[in-house]
Amino acid sequence: MSLFWERCSICGRHRLVKECWLHPERNVCPYCCITCPERNDCPNPVWLPQLRIRVTRREARKEAEKALEELLAKLSG
């Protein structure tokens, strides 16, 4: 898999693109890969490693918010 600054086949912007797993004739940017309606059926989204980093950050933030709520409940109660 190669990375190229080319025109995205979906949105038409010049960005870093990769070849789509489901549609090899298309080059997609990360934004179009994320918003793809077929993403649930895709066995290997091309931008998956970058997406996993964001998911772990969101999960860490949720855990931090939960811990903060527990502390606030202990202080008020």
PyMOL Python script that loads the backbone (N, CA, C, O; Angstrom):
from pymol import cmd

cmd.read_pdbstr("""\
ATOM      1  N   MET A   1       0.848  -1.172   0.000  1.00  0.00           N
ATOM      2  CA  MET A   1       0.000   0.000   0.000  1.00  0.00           C
ATOM      3  C   MET A   1       0.895   1.236   0.000  1.00  0.00           C
ATOM      4  O   MET A   1       1.797   1.357   0.829  1.00  0.00           O
ATOM      5  N   SER A   2       0.645   2.133  -0.913  1.00  0.00           N
ATOM      6  CA  SER A   2       1.454   3.334  -1.054  1.00  0.00           C
ATOM      7  C   SER A   2       0.652   4.564  -0.691  1.00  0.00           C
ATOM      8  O   SER A   2      -0.571   4.588  -0.829  1.00  0.00           O
ATOM      9  N   LEU A   3       1.351   5.583  -0.228  1.00  0.00           N
ATOM     10  CA  LEU A   3       0.729   6.860   0.110  1.00  0.00           C
ATOM     11  C   LEU A   3       1.101   7.875  -0.965  1.00  0.00           C
ATOM     12  O   LEU A   3       2.268   7.984  -1.341  1.00  0.00           O
ATOM     13  N   PHE A   4       0.120   8.610  -1.456  1.00  0.00           N
ATOM     14  CA  PHE A   4       0.359   9.605  -2.482  1.00  0.00           C
ATOM     15  C   PHE A   4      -0.464  10.848  -2.196  1.00  0.00           C
ATOM     16  O   PHE A   4      -1.563  10.769  -1.647  1.00  0.00           O
ATOM     17  N   TRP A   5       0.090  12.017  -2.579  1.00  0.00           N
ATOM     18  CA  TRP A   5      -0.695  13.236  -2.556  1.00  0.00           C
ATOM     19  C   TRP A   5      -1.364  13.326  -3.916  1.00  0.00           C
ATOM     20  O   TRP A   5      -0.777  13.797  -4.890  1.00  0.00           O
ATOM     21  N   GLU A   6      -2.580  12.875  -3.958  1.00  0.00           N
ATOM     22  CA  GLU A   6      -3.338  12.893  -5.200  1.00  0.00           C
ATOM     23  C   GLU A   6      -4.734  13.399  -4.917  1.00  0.00           C
ATOM     24  O   GLU A   6      -5.076  13.746  -3.786  1.00  0.00           O
ATOM     25  N   ARG A   7      -5.524  13.432  -5.957  1.00  0.00           N
ATOM     26  CA  ARG A   7      -6.915  13.859  -5.816  1.00  0.00           C
ATOM     27  C   ARG A   7      -7.734  12.706  -5.279  1.00  0.00           C
ATOM     28  O   ARG A   7      -7.675  11.596  -5.808  1.00  0.00           O
ATOM     29  N   CYS A   8      -8.504  12.965  -4.222  1.00  0.00           N
ATOM     30  CA  CYS A   8      -9.396  11.952  -3.650  1.00  0.00           C
ATOM     31  C   CYS A   8     -10.515  11.670  -4.653  1.00  0.00           C
ATOM     32  O   CYS A   8     -11.086  12.593  -5.234  1.00  0.00           O
ATOM     33  N   SER A   9     -10.816  10.411  -4.845  1.00  0.00           N
ATOM     34  CA  SER A   9     -11.853  10.028  -5.805  1.00  0.00           C
ATOM     35  C   SER A   9     -13.254  10.395  -5.331  1.00  0.00           C
ATOM     36  O   SER A   9     -14.175  10.483  -6.143  1.00  0.00           O
ATOM     37  N   ILE A  10     -13.424  10.608  -4.042  1.00  0.00           N
ATOM     38  CA  ILE A  10     -14.745  10.920  -3.497  1.00  0.00           C
ATOM     39  C   ILE A  10     -14.972  12.427  -3.423  1.00  0.00           C
ATOM     40  O   ILE A  10     -15.895  12.951  -4.048  1.00  0.00           O
ATOM     41  N   CYS A  11     -14.123  13.131  -2.651  1.00  0.00           N
ATOM     42  CA  CYS A  11     -14.354  14.565  -2.435  1.00  0.00           C
ATOM     43  C   CYS A  11     -13.629  15.454  -3.456  1.00  0.00           C
ATOM     44  O   CYS A  11     -14.002  16.614  -3.629  1.00  0.00           O
ATOM     45  N   GLY A  12     -12.607  14.930  -4.129  1.00  0.00           N
ATOM     46  CA  GLY A  12     -11.910  15.689  -5.158  1.00  0.00           C
ATOM     47  C   GLY A  12     -10.799  16.593  -4.659  1.00  0.00           C
ATOM     48  O   GLY A  12     -10.168  17.279  -5.463  1.00  0.00           O
ATOM     49  N   ARG A  13     -10.537  16.619  -3.355  1.00  0.00           N
ATOM     50  CA  ARG A  13      -9.468  17.464  -2.823  1.00  0.00           C
ATOM     51  C   ARG A  13      -8.126  16.751  -2.945  1.00  0.00           C
ATOM     52  O   ARG A  13      -8.056  15.522  -2.942  1.00  0.00           O
ATOM     53  N   HIS A  14      -7.069  17.544  -3.050  1.00  0.00           N
ATOM     54  CA  HIS A  14      -5.723  16.977  -3.095  1.00  0.00           C
ATOM     55  C   HIS A  14      -5.253  16.760  -1.662  1.00  0.00           C
ATOM     56  O   HIS A  14      -4.963  17.713  -0.938  1.00  0.00           O
ATOM     57  N   ARG A  15      -5.184  15.504  -1.269  1.00  0.00           N
ATOM     58  CA  ARG A  15      -4.774  15.122   0.080  1.00  0.00           C
ATOM     59  C   ARG A  15      -3.954  13.853   0.003  1.00  0.00           C
ATOM     60  O   ARG A  15      -3.763  13.283  -1.071  1.00  0.00           O
ATOM     61  N   LEU A  16      -3.477  13.423   1.136  1.00  0.00           N
ATOM     62  CA  LEU A  16      -2.810  12.140   1.228  1.00  0.00           C
ATOM     63  C   LEU A  16      -3.873  11.062   1.052  1.00  0.00           C
ATOM     64  O   LEU A  16      -4.822  11.007   1.835  1.00  0.00           O
ATOM     65  N   VAL A  17      -3.738  10.219   0.059  1.00  0.00           N
ATOM     66  CA  VAL A  17      -4.762   9.224  -0.255  1.00  0.00           C
ATOM     67  C   VAL A  17      -4.167   7.820  -0.225  1.00  0.00           C
ATOM     68  O   VAL A  17      -2.962   7.633  -0.393  1.00  0.00           O
ATOM     69  N   LYS A  18      -5.023   6.860  -0.012  1.00  0.00           N
ATOM     70  CA  LYS A  18      -4.665   5.447  -0.089  1.00  0.00           C
ATOM     71  C   LYS A  18      -5.709   4.743  -0.941  1.00  0.00           C
ATOM     72  O   LYS A  18      -6.813   5.251  -1.139  1.00  0.00           O
ATOM     73  N   GLU A  19      -5.355   3.586  -1.434  1.00  0.00           N
ATOM     74  CA  GLU A  19      -6.260   2.806  -2.271  1.00  0.00           C
ATOM     75  C   GLU A  19      -7.340   2.158  -1.404  1.00  0.00           C
ATOM     76  O   GLU A  19      -7.034   1.526  -0.393  1.00  0.00           O
ATOM     77  N   CYS A  20      -8.583   2.314  -1.798  1.00  0.00           N
ATOM     78  CA  CYS A  20      -9.711   1.747  -1.053  1.00  0.00           C
ATOM     79  C   CYS A  20      -9.663   0.225  -1.118  1.00  0.00           C
ATOM     80  O   CYS A  20      -9.344  -0.351  -2.158  1.00  0.00           O
ATOM     81  N   TRP A  21      -9.980  -0.414  -0.011  1.00  0.00           N
ATOM     82  CA  TRP A  21      -9.955  -1.877   0.059  1.00  0.00           C
ATOM     83  C   TRP A  21     -11.106  -2.492  -0.735  1.00  0.00           C
ATOM     84  O   TRP A  21     -10.911  -3.473  -1.451  1.00  0.00           O
ATOM     85  N   LEU A  22     -12.288  -1.926  -0.612  1.00  0.00           N
ATOM     86  CA  LEU A  22     -13.466  -2.464  -1.308  1.00  0.00           C
ATOM     87  C   LEU A  22     -13.505  -2.080  -2.783  1.00  0.00           C
ATOM     88  O   LEU A  22     -13.971  -2.853  -3.621  1.00  0.00           O
ATOM     89  N   HIS A  23     -13.015  -0.885  -3.093  1.00  0.00           N
ATOM     90  CA  HIS A  23     -13.028  -0.371  -4.469  1.00  0.00           C
ATOM     91  C   HIS A  23     -11.607   0.004  -4.860  1.00  0.00           C
ATOM     92  O   HIS A  23     -11.214   1.160  -4.699  1.00  0.00           O
ATOM     93  N   PRO A  24     -10.821  -0.948  -5.372  1.00  0.00           N
ATOM     94  CA  PRO A  24      -9.410  -0.673  -5.684  1.00  0.00           C
ATOM     95  C   PRO A  24      -9.186   0.408  -6.739  1.00  0.00           C
ATOM     96  O   PRO A  24      -8.080   0.936  -6.850  1.00  0.00           O
ATOM     97  N   GLU A  25     -10.198   0.741  -7.501  1.00  0.00           N
ATOM     98  CA  GLU A  25     -10.036   1.784  -8.514  1.00  0.00           C
ATOM     99  C   GLU A  25     -10.112   3.182  -7.902  1.00  0.00           C
ATOM    100  O   GLU A  25      -9.843   4.166  -8.591  1.00  0.00           O
ATOM    101  N   ARG A  26     -10.473   3.287  -6.629  1.00  0.00           N
ATOM    102  CA  ARG A  26     -10.618   4.579  -5.954  1.00  0.00           C
ATOM    103  C   ARG A  26      -9.472   4.825  -4.994  1.00  0.00           C
ATOM    104  O   ARG A  26      -8.990   3.914  -4.322  1.00  0.00           O
ATOM    105  N   ASN A  27      -9.048   6.082  -4.946  1.00  0.00           N
ATOM    106  CA  ASN A  27      -8.103   6.550  -3.936  1.00  0.00           C
ATOM    107  C   ASN A  27      -8.890   7.431  -2.978  1.00  0.00           C
ATOM    108  O   ASN A  27      -9.563   8.367  -3.409  1.00  0.00           O
ATOM    109  N   VAL A  28      -8.815   7.141  -1.684  1.00  0.00           N
ATOM    110  CA  VAL A  28      -9.631   7.882  -0.724  1.00  0.00           C
ATOM    111  C   VAL A  28      -8.767   8.531   0.345  1.00  0.00           C
ATOM    112  O   VAL A  28      -7.735   7.998   0.751  1.00  0.00           O
ATOM    113  N   CYS A  29      -9.223   9.705   0.790  1.00  0.00           N
ATOM    114  CA  CYS A  29      -8.573  10.409   1.890  1.00  0.00           C
ATOM    115  C   CYS A  29      -9.162   9.887   3.204  1.00  0.00           C
ATOM    116  O   CYS A  29     -10.184   9.202   3.174  1.00  0.00           O
ATOM    117  N   PRO A  30      -8.558  10.186   4.347  1.00  0.00           N
ATOM    118  CA  PRO A  30      -9.069   9.665   5.614  1.00  0.00           C
ATOM    119  C   PRO A  30     -10.483  10.139   5.925  1.00  0.00           C
ATOM    120  O   PRO A  30     -11.258   9.400   6.532  1.00  0.00           O
ATOM    121  N   TYR A  31     -10.829  11.351   5.523  1.00  0.00           N
ATOM    122  CA  TYR A  31     -12.153  11.890   5.823  1.00  0.00           C
ATOM    123  C   TYR A  31     -13.246  11.133   5.070  1.00  0.00           C
ATOM    124  O   TYR A  31     -14.309  10.853   5.623  1.00  0.00           O
ATOM    125  N   CYS A  32     -12.983  10.811   3.824  1.00  0.00           N
ATOM    126  CA  CYS A  32     -13.964  10.060   3.036  1.00  0.00           C
ATOM    127  C   CYS A  32     -14.038   8.606   3.498  1.00  0.00           C
ATOM    128  O   CYS A  32     -15.105   7.994   3.445  1.00  0.00           O
ATOM    129  N   CYS A  33     -12.920   8.051   3.947  1.00  0.00           N
ATOM    130  CA  CYS A  33     -12.923   6.680   4.469  1.00  0.00           C
ATOM    131  C   CYS A  33     -13.766   6.598   5.731  1.00  0.00           C
ATOM    132  O   CYS A  33     -14.508   5.635   5.924  1.00  0.00           O
ATOM    133  N   ILE A  34     -13.653   7.609   6.594  1.00  0.00           N
ATOM    134  CA  ILE A  34     -14.417   7.627   7.842  1.00  0.00           C
ATOM    135  C   ILE A  34     -15.914   7.731   7.562  1.00  0.00           C
ATOM    136  O   ILE A  34     -16.721   7.074   8.219  1.00  0.00           O
ATOM    137  N   THR A  35     -16.275   8.548   6.598  1.00  0.00           N
ATOM    138  CA  THR A  35     -17.693   8.788   6.319  1.00  0.00           C
ATOM    139  C   THR A  35     -18.300   7.825   5.314  1.00  0.00           C
ATOM    140  O   THR A  35     -19.463   7.982   4.943  1.00  0.00           O
ATOM    141  N   CYS A  36     -17.549   6.840   4.868  1.00  0.00           N
ATOM    142  CA  CYS A  36     -18.040   5.890   3.867  1.00  0.00           C
ATOM    143  C   CYS A  36     -19.208   5.074   4.423  1.00  0.00           C
ATOM    144  O   CYS A  36     -19.100   4.532   5.523  1.00  0.00           O
ATOM    145  N   PRO A  37     -20.323   4.973   3.687  1.00  0.00           N
ATOM    146  CA  PRO A  37     -21.456   4.185   4.170  1.00  0.00           C
ATOM    147  C   PRO A  37     -21.186   2.679   4.195  1.00  0.00           C
ATOM    148  O   PRO A  37     -21.880   1.935   4.887  1.00  0.00           O
ATOM    149  N   GLU A  38     -20.186   2.232   3.447  1.00  0.00           N
ATOM    150  CA  GLU A  38     -19.857   0.807   3.415  1.00  0.00           C
ATOM    151  C   GLU A  38     -18.772   0.436   4.430  1.00  0.00           C
ATOM    152  O   GLU A  38     -18.261  -0.683   4.400  1.00  0.00           O
ATOM    153  N   ARG A  39     -18.419   1.347   5.315  1.00  0.00           N
ATOM    154  CA  ARG A  39     -17.317   1.118   6.231  1.00  0.00           C
ATOM    155  C   ARG A  39     -17.576  -0.040   7.192  1.00  0.00           C
ATOM    156  O   ARG A  39     -16.630  -0.723   7.583  1.00  0.00           O
ATOM    157  N   ASN A  40     -18.815  -0.279   7.580  1.00  0.00           N
ATOM    158  CA  ASN A  40     -19.130  -1.398   8.459  1.00  0.00           C
ATOM    159  C   ASN A  40     -18.907  -2.739   7.774  1.00  0.00           C
ATOM    160  O   ASN A  40     -18.636  -3.737   8.442  1.00  0.00           O
ATOM    161  N   ASP A  41     -19.015  -2.774   6.459  1.00  0.00           N
ATOM    162  CA  ASP A  41     -18.806  -4.001   5.700  1.00  0.00           C
ATOM    163  C   ASP A  41     -17.354  -4.185   5.271  1.00  0.00           C
ATOM    164  O   ASP A  41     -16.982  -5.256   4.793  1.00  0.00           O
ATOM    165  N   CYS A  42     -16.541  -3.160   5.435  1.00  0.00           N
ATOM    166  CA  CYS A  42     -15.157  -3.201   4.974  1.00  0.00           C
ATOM    167  C   CYS A  42     -14.293  -3.996   5.959  1.00  0.00           C
ATOM    168  O   CYS A  42     -14.254  -3.668   7.145  1.00  0.00           O
ATOM    169  N   PRO A  43     -13.601  -5.036   5.482  1.00  0.00           N
ATOM    170  CA  PRO A  43     -12.779  -5.837   6.391  1.00  0.00           C
ATOM    171  C   PRO A  43     -11.493  -5.136   6.817  1.00  0.00           C
ATOM    172  O   PRO A  43     -10.918  -5.475   7.851  1.00  0.00           O
ATOM    173  N   ASN A  44     -11.037  -4.159   6.027  1.00  0.00           N
ATOM    174  CA  ASN A  44      -9.777  -3.505   6.332  1.00  0.00           C
ATOM    175  C   ASN A  44      -9.803  -2.059   5.842  1.00  0.00           C
ATOM    176  O   ASN A  44      -9.232  -1.768   4.791  1.00  0.00           O
ATOM    177  N   PRO A  45     -10.453  -1.131   6.578  1.00  0.00           N
ATOM    178  CA  PRO A  45     -10.436   0.272   6.141  1.00  0.00           C
ATOM    179  C   PRO A  45      -8.998   0.779   6.052  1.00  0.00           C
ATOM    180  O   PRO A  45      -8.179   0.499   6.928  1.00  0.00           O
ATOM    181  N   VAL A  46      -8.701   1.518   5.002  1.00  0.00           N
ATOM    182  CA  VAL A  46      -7.325   1.926   4.751  1.00  0.00           C
ATOM    183  C   VAL A  46      -6.790   2.872   5.817  1.00  0.00           C
ATOM    184  O   VAL A  46      -5.579   2.922   6.032  1.00  0.00           O
ATOM    185  N   TRP A  47      -7.642   3.609   6.477  1.00  0.00           N
ATOM    186  CA  TRP A  47      -7.194   4.564   7.487  1.00  0.00           C
ATOM    187  C   TRP A  47      -7.455   4.051   8.895  1.00  0.00           C
ATOM    188  O   TRP A  47      -7.539   4.847   9.830  1.00  0.00           O
ATOM    189  N   LEU A  48      -7.583   2.741   9.066  1.00  0.00           N
ATOM    190  CA  LEU A  48      -7.896   2.161  10.371  1.00  0.00           C
ATOM    191  C   LEU A  48      -6.863   2.483  11.456  1.00  0.00           C
ATOM    192  O   LEU A  48      -7.277   2.820  12.565  1.00  0.00           O
ATOM    193  N   PRO A  49      -5.559   2.403  11.216  1.00  0.00           N
ATOM    194  CA  PRO A  49      -4.609   2.713  12.301  1.00  0.00           C
ATOM    195  C   PRO A  49      -4.784   4.122  12.856  1.00  0.00           C
ATOM    196  O   PRO A  49      -4.689   4.319  14.067  1.00  0.00           O
ATOM    197  N   GLN A  50      -5.037   5.098  11.999  1.00  0.00           N
ATOM    198  CA  GLN A  50      -5.242   6.457  12.469  1.00  0.00           C
ATOM    199  C   GLN A  50      -6.561   6.579  13.218  1.00  0.00           C
ATOM    200  O   GLN A  50      -6.660   7.371  14.155  1.00  0.00           O
ATOM    201  N   LEU A  51      -7.563   5.822  12.831  1.00  0.00           N
ATOM    202  CA  LEU A  51      -8.855   5.871  13.501  1.00  0.00           C
ATOM    203  C   LEU A  51      -8.788   5.251  14.883  1.00  0.00           C
ATOM    204  O   LEU A  51      -9.443   5.739  15.805  1.00  0.00           O
ATOM    205  N   ARG A  52      -8.024   4.203  15.050  1.00  0.00           N
ATOM    206  CA  ARG A  52      -7.909   3.545  16.346  1.00  0.00           C
ATOM    207  C   ARG A  52      -7.288   4.458  17.383  1.00  0.00           C
ATOM    208  O   ARG A  52      -7.655   4.391  18.556  1.00  0.00           O
ATOM    209  N   ILE A  53      -6.359   5.308  16.984  1.00  0.00           N
ATOM    210  CA  ILE A  53      -5.738   6.242  17.926  1.00  0.00           C
ATOM    211  C   ILE A  53      -6.789   7.185  18.474  1.00  0.00           C
ATOM    212  O   ILE A  53      -6.816   7.440  19.678  1.00  0.00           O
ATOM    213  N   ARG A  54      -7.656   7.708  17.622  1.00  0.00           N
ATOM    214  CA  ARG A  54      -8.708   8.615  18.081  1.00  0.00           C
ATOM    215  C   ARG A  54      -9.690   7.908  19.000  1.00  0.00           C
ATOM    216  O   ARG A  54     -10.156   8.505  19.971  1.00  0.00           O
ATOM    217  N   VAL A  55     -10.013   6.664  18.721  1.00  0.00           N
ATOM    218  CA  VAL A  55     -10.949   5.921  19.549  1.00  0.00           C
ATOM    219  C   VAL A  55     -10.374   5.733  20.947  1.00  0.00           C
ATOM    220  O   VAL A  55     -11.093   5.898  21.933  1.00  0.00           O
ATOM    221  N   THR A  56      -9.103   5.393  21.052  1.00  0.00           N
ATOM    222  CA  THR A  56      -8.514   5.184  22.365  1.00  0.00           C
ATOM    223  C   THR A  56      -8.463   6.481  23.154  1.00  0.00           C
ATOM    224  O   THR A  56      -8.621   6.460  24.375  1.00  0.00           O
ATOM    225  N   ARG A  57      -8.249   7.595  22.497  1.00  0.00           N
ATOM    226  CA  ARG A  57      -8.259   8.889  23.194  1.00  0.00           C
ATOM    227  C   ARG A  57      -9.651   9.195  23.721  1.00  0.00           C
ATOM    228  O   ARG A  57      -9.796   9.692  24.838  1.00  0.00           O
ATOM    229  N   ARG A  58     -10.670   8.904  22.935  1.00  0.00           N
ATOM    230  CA  ARG A  58     -12.040   9.144  23.385  1.00  0.00           C
ATOM    231  C   ARG A  58     -12.386   8.246  24.567  1.00  0.00           C
ATOM    232  O   ARG A  58     -13.031   8.684  25.520  1.00  0.00           O
ATOM    233  N   GLU A  59     -11.955   6.990  24.500  1.00  0.00           N
ATOM    234  CA  GLU A  59     -12.224   6.083  25.615  1.00  0.00           C
ATOM    235  C   GLU A  59     -11.509   6.547  26.870  1.00  0.00           C
ATOM    236  O   GLU A  59     -12.072   6.472  27.963  1.00  0.00           O
ATOM    237  N   ALA A  60     -10.287   7.023  26.737  1.00  0.00           N
ATOM    238  CA  ALA A  60      -9.549   7.527  27.890  1.00  0.00           C
ATOM    239  C   ALA A  60     -10.242   8.752  28.473  1.00  0.00           C
ATOM    240  O   ALA A  60     -10.282   8.923  29.692  1.00  0.00           O
ATOM    241  N   ARG A  61     -10.778   9.590  27.624  1.00  0.00           N
ATOM    242  CA  ARG A  61     -11.479  10.780  28.109  1.00  0.00           C
ATOM    243  C   ARG A  61     -12.754  10.389  28.847  1.00  0.00           C
ATOM    244  O   ARG A  61     -13.086  10.986  29.871  1.00  0.00           O
ATOM    245  N   LYS A  62     -13.474   9.384  28.331  1.00  0.00           N
ATOM    246  CA  LYS A  62     -14.684   8.920  29.005  1.00  0.00           C
ATOM    247  C   LYS A  62     -14.355   8.356  30.385  1.00  0.00           C
ATOM    248  O   LYS A  62     -15.085   8.589  31.348  1.00  0.00           O
ATOM    249  N   GLU A  63     -13.239   7.607  30.476  1.00  0.00           N
ATOM    250  CA  GLU A  63     -12.827   7.067  31.763  1.00  0.00           C
ATOM    251  C   GLU A  63     -12.473   8.190  32.733  1.00  0.00           C
ATOM    252  O   GLU A  63     -12.808   8.117  33.915  1.00  0.00           O
ATOM    253  N   ALA A  64     -11.805   9.220  32.245  1.00  0.00           N
ATOM    254  CA  ALA A  64     -11.448  10.361  33.088  1.00  0.00           C
ATOM    255  C   ALA A  64     -12.698  11.097  33.561  1.00  0.00           C
ATOM    256  O   ALA A  64     -12.775  11.502  34.720  1.00  0.00           O
ATOM    257  N   GLU A  65     -13.670  11.270  32.679  1.00  0.00           N
ATOM    258  CA  GLU A  65     -14.915  11.933  33.068  1.00  0.00           C
ATOM    259  C   GLU A  65     -15.671  11.114  34.110  1.00  0.00           C
ATOM    260  O   GLU A  65     -16.249  11.672  35.043  1.00  0.00           O
ATOM    261  N   LYS A  66     -15.667   9.801  33.953  1.00  0.00           N
ATOM    262  CA  LYS A  66     -16.341   8.933  34.908  1.00  0.00           C
ATOM    263  C   LYS A  66     -15.671   9.019  36.276  1.00  0.00           C
ATOM    264  O   LYS A  66     -16.355   9.086  37.298  1.00  0.00           O
ATOM    265  N   ALA A  67     -14.346   9.019  36.302  1.00  0.00           N
ATOM    266  CA  ALA A  67     -13.615   9.128  37.573  1.00  0.00           C
ATOM    267  C   ALA A  67     -13.886  10.479  38.232  1.00  0.00           C
ATOM    268  O   ALA A  67     -14.030  10.554  39.453  1.00  0.00           O
ATOM    269  N   LEU A  68     -13.954  11.535  37.442  1.00  0.00           N
ATOM    270  CA  LEU A  68     -14.239  12.863  37.972  1.00  0.00           C
ATOM    271  C   LEU A  68     -15.644  12.922  38.570  1.00  0.00           C
ATOM    272  O   LEU A  68     -15.844  13.505  39.635  1.00  0.00           O
ATOM    273  N   GLU A  69     -16.609  12.322  37.889  1.00  0.00           N
ATOM    274  CA  GLU A  69     -17.977  12.295  38.409  1.00  0.00           C
ATOM    275  C   GLU A  69     -18.052  11.531  39.732  1.00  0.00           C
ATOM    276  O   GLU A  69     -18.773  11.942  40.641  1.00  0.00           O
ATOM    277  N   GLU A  70     -17.312  10.421  39.845  1.00  0.00           N
ATOM    278  CA  GLU A  70     -17.286   9.664  41.095  1.00  0.00           C
ATOM    279  C   GLU A  70     -16.690  10.481  42.224  1.00  0.00           C
ATOM    280  O   GLU A  70     -17.201  10.454  43.344  1.00  0.00           O
ATOM    281  N   LEU A  71     -15.617  11.207  41.948  1.00  0.00           N
ATOM    282  CA  LEU A  71     -15.000  12.046  42.969  1.00  0.00           C
ATOM    283  C   LEU A  71     -15.940  13.163  43.397  1.00  0.00           C
ATOM    284  O   LEU A  71     -16.055  13.459  44.587  1.00  0.00           O
ATOM    285  N   LEU A  72     -16.607  13.779  42.442  1.00  0.00           N
ATOM    286  CA  LEU A  72     -17.549  14.846  42.778  1.00  0.00           C
ATOM    287  C   LEU A  72     -18.718  14.317  43.594  1.00  0.00           C
ATOM    288  O   LEU A  72     -19.214  15.007  44.484  1.00  0.00           O
ATOM    289  N   ALA A  73     -19.163  13.103  43.302  1.00  0.00           N
ATOM    290  CA  ALA A  73     -20.252  12.501  44.071  1.00  0.00           C
ATOM    291  C   ALA A  73     -19.801  12.226  45.506  1.00  0.00           C
ATOM    292  O   ALA A  73     -20.585  12.409  46.438  1.00  0.00           O
ATOM    293  N   LYS A  74     -18.564  11.794  45.700  1.00  0.00           N
ATOM    294  CA  LYS A  74     -18.049  11.537  47.047  1.00  0.00           C
ATOM    295  C   LYS A  74     -17.899  12.836  47.830  1.00  0.00           C
ATOM    296  O   LYS A  74     -18.155  12.870  49.033  1.00  0.00           O
ATOM    297  N   LEU A  75     -17.487  13.900  47.152  1.00  0.00           N
ATOM    298  CA  LEU A  75     -17.334  15.184  47.837  1.00  0.00           C
ATOM    299  C   LEU A  75     -18.667  15.778  48.243  1.00  0.00           C
ATOM    300  O   LEU A  75     -18.785  16.350  49.326  1.00  0.00           O
ATOM    301  N   SER A  76     -19.656  15.653  47.405  1.00  0.00           N
ATOM    302  CA  SER A  76     -20.965  16.251  47.710  1.00  0.00           C
ATOM    303  C   SER A  76     -21.781  15.395  48.678  1.00  0.00           C
ATOM    304  O   SER A  76     -22.664  15.912  49.363  1.00  0.00           O
ATOM    305  N   GLY A  77     -21.496  14.093  48.744  1.00  0.00           N
ATOM    306  CA  GLY A  77     -22.306  13.206  49.570  1.00  0.00           C
ATOM    307  C   GLY A  77     -21.732  12.828  50.855  1.00  0.00           C
ATOM    308  O   GLY A  77     -22.352  12.081  51.613  1.00  0.00           O
TER     309      GLY A  77
END
""", "prot")
cmd.dss("prot")
cmd.show_as("cartoon", "prot")
cmd.util.cbc("prot")
cmd.orient("prot")
